[in-house]
Structure formats: C-alpha cells, structure tokens
Amino acid sequence: MEQKIRKFQMELEEARREESGQSAGVAERDLEVEKMRQQQNFHQQNVDRIDGEINRCQRELLEIQEGLRQSGEDIVERQNRMKALEETLLASHTSQGDTEKKLREDVEKKEQLAGKQKNFFKDRESLSERMNGLDKEVYRLNAQKEKLQDTLEGQINYMWDEYEITLSDAAALRSDAMTDLNTMKKEIAALKDQIKKLGDVNVNAIEDFKNLMERYQFLKTQHDDLVEAEKTLEGIIVELDSAMRKQFQEKFAEIGREFDKVFKELFGGGKGTLELMDQEDILEAGIRIIAQPPGKKLQNMMQLSGGEKALSAIALLFAIQNLKPSPFCLLDEIEAALDENNVARFAKYLHKLTKSTQFIVITHRRGTMEKADRLYGITMQEKGVSTLVSVNLIDKELDD
C-alpha cells in the first residue's frame, strides 16, 4: 500500500511539473500573442500613418499638378516618392498578413494548451481524491497496527508477569506437539501449584549464590593449593625419608663398629653389637644391644648384671661421642654401679676424650676423681652454711 501511495505521489509530482511547464508555455504564448498584437497595432499605426501620408501626398499631388508648370523636376521627384510610399504600404500589408496568420496559430496553440490544462486539472482532482482515499486507508492500517502492537506488548508483559519468560525464550520453547489448549492450561495450573508448594522465593538467592560461589572458588583454590602443597611435601618427605634411611644405616653401622671398639676397651675384651629390631621400618625400629663380656656367652643386654649394663651404656655413649664429639658434656654419676676395675678403665677412657670435649662429672668414685683435672667439693663445716672447696690437680702434679 505504501508503495502505491509513493507511486501516486510521484505521478502527482510529475503532473504538477507538467502543469507548471504547460502554464509556463501558455504564459509564453500569451506574451507572444500580446507581442504580435503590439506589432499589429504598430503596423496598423504605420498603415494609418502611410494612409495619412498618401492623403497628404495626394493633396500635395494636386498642389503639384497645379504647380506643374512651375517645376517639372519636382513632379518627377514626388512621383518617385509616391512609388516608394506605395511599395512601403504594400510591404506593410504583407507583413501585417503574416503577423495575423501567426497570431491565429498562436491563438490555436493557446486554446490547445488551455484544453490540456483543463484536462490536467481534472486528472489532478482525480489523483487528489485517490490520495485522500489512500491516506484514509493508511490511517486505518496504522491504527490497526498500533492496536496489534499494544496487544502484542500486553501478551509479552503477561508472559513475563505470569511465567517470567521473554518472547524469544517462548519461541525457543515452542513445540508443534502442544496443540491442545485445555491440556496446556491444566499443565500450567499443575506447575503453578507445584511452584506454590515450594514456598516463598528467596529474592537474595542470586546474590547469596554469587557470594557462595566466590567463597567456593576461594576455598577450592586454597584446597587445590593445599593438595599441591601436600603432594610437594609428600615428595619432600619421601626424599627426606630415603636420605634419612640411608644416613641412618650408614651412621648406625659406624656407631656399631665404634661401639664394639669402645666395648672391648672398657671391658678389656669381649664383643659388643648393635642390631635393629625391625629391618623393614628402620626409622621406627627399636635397637637391640648384644653384649658379650670377656669369658661369657653372647647374650642380650637385659640378661647382664647392673654394672655390665651401665658399662655397656657408657660404651655406647662414648662410641657416639667419638664419632661426633660435643664441646661440652655433663655426666651425673654414670659410673656409680661399676666396680673399681671398671671405674679405672672408665676414668682412663674418659680422660682420653678430654682432647675434644670438656667434661663435668658428678661423682663419688675415687678412680674418677683421680683422673680429673680439677676437683670441686661442697662441704658444710657449720650447720646451714655450705663451703666450696676446689683442688687443681694439674698444678699439683706440676709442683710435684
């Protein structure tokens, strides 16, 4: 319909332009007719003037005839002049005929143009009536279109208010199988009933979900970092465990060999052995000390006497001290259970260790005191009053 309207409008514009052109042509023709009329008037004036001149000439001719006797030359001149005037008059009549003929042609053209203009006005009125009808039809169609748009917008708002779904989502969910309106209404009612049974809607659910998701992502990142750290630590633990096992086996073997040497020196012979109670898990396994004093069978340390147990423990302590000497060591009556011979051997070996370690020994045994470099004693000569007594045995030996 809009294309037809535009077509009629274009035809109307073309007719208007044609009318303007024809009006301009009519105006030009009117101007030409007026110009011809002026020329006709001008020629008529010339004719009148010439007629007056002829009359005047005729009067002069009479006068000349009367005065012919006086001047023959004047008569000839006047005759020539009359001939010239007659030729001019003839030419004026010829030009006037051409002008009248052209004027008639222009009048005919003007009448033709007037007829065309009249037909043009009729066509313009017809086109105007058609345009009015088309405008009314366009107005009716626009009103119908607005009504349909309002209806569509109402349906879209209804879908959103009732089902919270947009038009595009509804188009995506459309199914050709859904043709029974009553069945669909029953299904909608059932779904609404189920929604009501769900209870009130948590309006903050989206924000809560967002916060929980952020918390979840944070905790998941922490969890992944912890899992990765756990794997790393497990790898480090495995490496450390392997290194510790290897180092423990090496050092345990060294301590075992050194223990046997110290045991033989302290006991004056025999054999001392260290064994692991569990070969599978050596880092958690217990240690079994097997001691064989001189003249006795190889037996567990728990079967030895108290003095033998103490001396075996001292042998183990000194073996460790030999392998990794400490700069300072405090011994508190560790030789109390030994007999005199074992005390002497203990003191002798302890004195040998003083090259790399400073020992402070708390003792009541004479053999140990004899091997000491300095002695410090606490006495109580008066009740409640303690007195420190010290003896530098090194200076005493130098004095002797």
PyMOL commands that set and color helices and strands:
alter all, ss='L'
color gray80, all
select helices_A, chain A and resi 2-66+72-163+167-173+181-197+205-267+301-303+306-323+340-353+366-370+393-399
alter helices_A, ss='H'
color red, helices_A
select strands_A, chain A and resi 271-276+287-292+299-300+328-332+358-362+374-382+385-392
alter strands_A, ss='S'
color yellow, strands_A
deselect
rebuild
show_as cartoon
